[in-house]
Amino acid sequence: MNNSSAKRLSEILALEIKERYGVDSVEAVRAKIEELILSDPSSTTFDQYLQLSKTKSHNAEWQKIIEKITIHESYFQRNENILNSVAKTVEQILSEKKTLRMWSVPCATGEEAYDLAFIATERVYYQKYGTTTLNDKLLEDLSLDHVYIYGTDISETSLKHAKLGQYNDLTMGALRKLDPVRRRYFFTQNPEYYEVKPQIKRMVKFVVTNVMDPPLQYNFDIILCRNMLIYFGDEQKKRCQENLAQALAPGGYLFLGSVDQFLLNPDDFIQHTDEQSIWYQKK
């Protein structure tokens, strides 16, 4: 396939990606798709790629493109100001309800979803023992069956990494901001990596999900959606936020990124703010 054909195809597929997955960085996406097409010109013909743009189901070829355009990077305790506000909200919810359901989207390689698990564990621990000083034996005896965390992304590669829960300082710097206390109590150390402890892993379910589709699960107390909507156009941002709002339980909380514009009907939400961040509660 020649360069002009690859460019034409990449333009068609980039626009289709905007419609399907919300990503509006058309030129950046187009360039990555063109690179993918040209990297193995014998694998798929022009007509096959053109047919792919008309294929409504998500198949292996679409997944190959998704893996090319997505960012397989995150790190623990990213945007800690927002996580601090999440922690206060978690404490409030646990004082009022017997269960806690949270959704991290996009969760990439799992760091944010596990951050939510750390926060929940610390709050349940304090609720039971009345202290924030962690202890291995007390942690082992802690029941966390009432906490459910849902981590989703469109990248299967990222989610495989997330499910493993294995990180090191070479993995895109995943551990570079991790609190040493959390590293000590929530991970086991191996020669080449740190692995999230099974007790924490059991709290988190990772699933491939497209936020532009109707939600697969509902009744979340907290939804955390950061570092994604900056890549969306306004129409796609609104559609995504509508899906997230639909997945919230009555009284549930939506946390967006610090630069994300809230596009839902303000009459349907209560805005909360502190010195660190802004978040929205569904009425």
N, C-alpha and C positions, 0 to 999 in steps of 0.2 A: 504494500500500500504506500503511495507516495505522500509527501508532506502536505500537499494541498487537500487531498482526500482525508487525511488524518485530522487536519484542522477543521474541515467542514463537519466531520463526524463529531469532533469534540464540542463544537458549538451546539449541535443538536442535542447531544447528551447532557451538556451543562445546563441547558434550559429545562430539560426533563428532570434533572436532579433538583433544580429549584422548585419545581412543581411537586415532586414526590417527597423530598426530604427537607425542603425549606431553605437549603443553603443558597445564598444569593450572591456569593463572591464568584460571579460567573467567569470572569477572566482568569482568576487564579485556579478555579476548578477546571476550566477548559484546558489550561496549560498542563495540568496534571494528567487529565484524560488523554490528551494528545501524546504526552510522554509514555503513558501506558500502552497506547495503540502502537506507537512506533518501536517500543522496546521488544516486541515479538510480532513482527508484521505478518508472519505466516500463520499465527494462531487463529485469527478470526478475520473473515473477509469484510469488505465494505458493506455488502448487502446484509451480512449477519449482524453487524453492529447497527445498521439502520433498522433492522427488524427488532433488535434489542430495545431501541427507543420506543417501540410501539408495544412491547411486551409488558402488560400491566402487572403480572405476577413478579415477585422478587425471586430471582434465580441466581445460580452460581456466577454468571457473568456480571450481573448487577453487583453482587457482593464483592467481586474483584475490584470493581470501580470504587465502591464504597471504601474498601480498605485503602485504596490509593489516595482518596481525598480527605479522609478523616485524620485527626491529630491524635496520635497514640501517646499522649503525654499528660501527666498530672503529677501532683505531689501531695503528701500529707500536710494537713493544716494550711491549705491554700486559702487566701482571703480570710484570715483568722478572725477579723473583726465580725464578719457575718456569722462564722461558726460560734463565736461567743454569744451572739444574739440567739442563735439556734439553741444553744445550751440552756439559756434562761427560759426559752419557750418549752423545751423538753421538760425542764424541772416543773414548770407550771402544769403541763399536761399530765405528768405522772402523779401530781398531787390531786388531780381531779378525775382521772380515768384509770381503769384497771389494765388497759392495753395501750400500746403506742405503735403506730404505723407510719413509716417514713419512706420517701422515695427520693433517690438521687438520680438526676438525669441532666446531662449525659454523665455517666459515671466513669467513662474511659477505662483505665486499667484498675479501677476499684478503690483508689485512695479515698475519695470523698465518701463513698458508701461506708467504708470502714471507719472514717472519721465520725460519721453519725453513730456507728456502733460503739466507738470509744466513749462518745458523749453520753449515750444512753446507759452504758455500763457504769460509768462514773456516777451518774445521777441515781441509778437504782442502788448502787453500792452505798451512797450517802444516805439514801432513804431508809435502807435496812440497818446500817451500822452506825449512822450518825457521825461519820468521820470521812474525810477525803484522803486520808493516808492509806494507800493501797497495801494489801497483804495477800500473798499468794494463796494461802489456805482459805481466807475469807472470799476471795474471788472464785475459787473452785466451788465453794458452797453456794454461790450466788445463783439464784434462778432468774433466767432471762427469757423464759418461754413466752412472756407477754409482750416482748419487743420484736417487731418484724420490720426489716429494712429491704427495700426493693431497689436494686441498681440496674439501670438500663442504658443501652447504647446501641448504635446501629452497626458497630464494628464487632464482628465475631472474634477477631484476633485480640482486641483489647479485653473482651469479656473472658476469654480463655486465661489470660494473664490474671485478671481479677479473681477468678475462681481459685486459681493456684494460691493467690495471696502471698507470693514470694517477691521480696523487694531487696535491692541493695543500693549502695550509693552511686553505682554506675548506671542504674536503671533510670535514666533521664533525671537523676537527682531526686528520686521519689522520697528519700528519707531526710532531705537536707534541712527541713524545718520541723521535723518530728520531735516533740517533747521527749527528752531522755527517760522520763518516768513512764510514758506510754510505751516507748521502745522496750523498756525493761519488763513491764507487766503484761503487755498485750501481744508480744511477739516471742517466738523461740529463735535463738541464734544458731545458725548453721555456718559452716566454714565459708560459704560463698554468698549467703543471703540471710535476711531475716524473714521469718514466715509468721503470718497472723495466726494466733492460737485458734484451735478448733472451736472453743467456746464462743469466740467472736465470729468466726466464719459461719457458724450455724444460724446466726441472726440475719444473715444477708442472703438474698436470692438474686442472682444475676440472670437477666433475660435480654435477648435482642429485641428491641422495640423501636419503632419509628414514631417520634412525637407528633408527626403530622397526621397519624391515624388516631381513631378513637382509642381511649385508654383501655388496657387489658384488665386493669384492677382499679378499685375505687376505695373510697373511705379512708384516705390518708390524712393523718393529723398534720404532717409537715411534708411539703414538697420543696426540694432544693434544686433550682435550675439556674446554673451560673455558667458563664464562659461559652455559651452556645448561641444565644439570640443575636449577638453582635454579627454573626455571619448570615442572618436572615433578613429578608426584606420585610417591610411593614406588614404586608398582608399575611406573610408566613408567621411573623412574630405573633400577630393577633390570633391566628388560627391555633398556633401552638399553645398560647396562654389560655385559650378557651378550653382546649383539651385538658390542660393541667387543672384548671378550675373545676372542670367536670369530675375529675378524679379526687378532689378534696372532699373530706367529710364536712358536714355543716360545722362551722367554727374552726375549720382547719386553716393552716397557715402556708402561704406561698412566699418563698424567699427567692428573689432574682439576683442577678449580678449587679454590682454597684453602678454600672453604666446602662443597665437595661431599662427601657421605658415601659411603664405599666400601661397596658392598652385596653384593659377590661373596664366594664362599667363601674365607676367608683361608688355608685349607690349600692352595689352588691358586696362591697368589701369595707372593712375598717382598716385604715392605715395605722401601723405602729412604727414608732421610731425611737431610737436612743442615740447616744453619742457615737454609735458605731455603724448603724445601718438602718434601712427601711424595709419593712415587710408588710404583707397584706393578709388579713384574716377574712375568710369567707363568712358572710352573715348567715 
